Amino acid sequence: MQFIPTRSLTAEPVGQFFTPDYVARSLVKWVVSSPGDRLLDPSCGDGGVLRYHSLAKGIEADPYAAVVARQRAPAAQIENDDFFLWASRTKERFECAAGNPPFVRFQKFKGDSRSAATSICEAHGVKLSNLGSAWAAFLVVTATLLKPGGRMAFVVPAEIGHAPYAKPVLQYLTENFSSVHVVAIRDKIFPHLSEDCWLLYCDGFGGGTDGVDFSNVDRFSFHEHPPQISEHAKWQQLSNEWKGRLRPLLLPAAARELYLRVGYRSTSKRLGDFAKINIGYISGDNDFFHLRASEARERNIAASYLIPTVRKGSSITKDVIDDEEVRRWVRDDEPSFLLSLPPDTDLPDQVTAYLDSPRGLRARARFKCRTRRQWYSVPGIVRPCYFLQYMSGADVRLARNIVGAACTNSVLAVRLLNNAEANTCLPLWMSPLTRLSCELEGHPLGGGMLKLEPGEARKVVFDKAGLEKDDLAVALSALETIRSWRHVRSGSS
């Protein structure tokens, strides 16, 4: 029943956020077919789900939350235990399950708990990713505890619609339930968190289905039954065309067909066809290695040891990084100059003094620095042809690099492999189709942000032939729709 923020919200879990009553009641009302059904909540938190059914059992690792759950759901059986360890021992089976499992990275689980989860999932054909979130393991392991014909209903993160680690989980569900229904909800279930949440309904454990039922609704209120199904998407088609992602189903079929048709025609190119995309360098200590112009002057560090650098995506405010932009960095005294030192040469006294300063002593003790051959020599510095935002707000910005600047790993470095293709395609960066492609190939984060991993950026499409009037209208409408699902206002940039 607990919701724990993932790394997309904060670097570490900071607390539990319990399921709203109207959601808990909806899940239980649907999942319990008869009064005699036994209900399992694998992470019951404060007991908000359990209190809506008398024959319920909850597992909760947090002792305090378990005490609260016993008070809120006195008829339920509450065990203060690690769910995966409990699941590996128990012989109990249930007619139904419901809840809101933790949204914390699976790599946070350690020792026996992690081993138990991994073992159970792999025994049922699901290999967990270390980069995945724990909710995935909770769903698979919970399903194995259902009786034939059983049901389950859960709050899940919107990552189920786009994260690579969600694909094997969805495949497992379609192979083991007669129906799998995912409900996308535009308005937030947890208004004060940046994480978007959807709902998952699975029925008929022990069966199988050829696809996923999908609904999308603006908001969710109490319902005894799941919202009306908008579309039944065949799993094989989803896997082949969309890499198992459900997020494109937020768009009308005509928009999806247009994107696939244009994306694979001979006149279209993808960014990876003519460019190499990687993240920038990792300094090991950004505060130490990035200097302000004023600080460099005070320390008499020569310009030959400094490289102008794009430290973060928000630094890309226009379509070119030029001398005027660098002068602005100097004028605003931004820490935008990388200390770039060769590993095997004598350094001037001024530089040595900075390396031996208190800041330098702290920096050299940091992991990335102390494991280098020379701690002060930052590796992997490239001066790409273009910079591409790794994380962006509305539109993803692409900027030409005409001053030989570098960039950190918070920015994508784009190096051209075919100048002729680049000269034809890159002027189309802000075209409706390419902007839509960024949305569909990338993935949303909390707070309205869009992230483009290097592999996702390589797949961004450029349509050199251009769209007909009707197709252009479809693309523009689809762009507005998909951006609204990550809470970007129409017309913002």
Helices and strands as residue ranges (DSSP letters): H 21-31, E 39-41, G 50-52, E 56-60, H 63-72, E 77-80, H 83-89, E 94-99, G 106-108, H 111-123, H 134-143, E 146-157, G 158-161, H 166-176, E 177-185, E 197-205, E 211-217, E 231-234, H 235-242, G 247-250, H 253-263, E 268-270, H 271-274, E 275-279, H 286-289, E 290-291, H 293-298, G 303-305, E 306-310, G 313-315, E 320-321, H 323-331, E 337-339, H 349-355, H 358-364, H 367-370, E 386-389, E 391-392, E 398-401, E 406-407, E 411-416, H 419-425, G 426-428, H 432-441, E 443-444, G 446-448, E 450-451, H 454-457, E 461-463, H 469-484
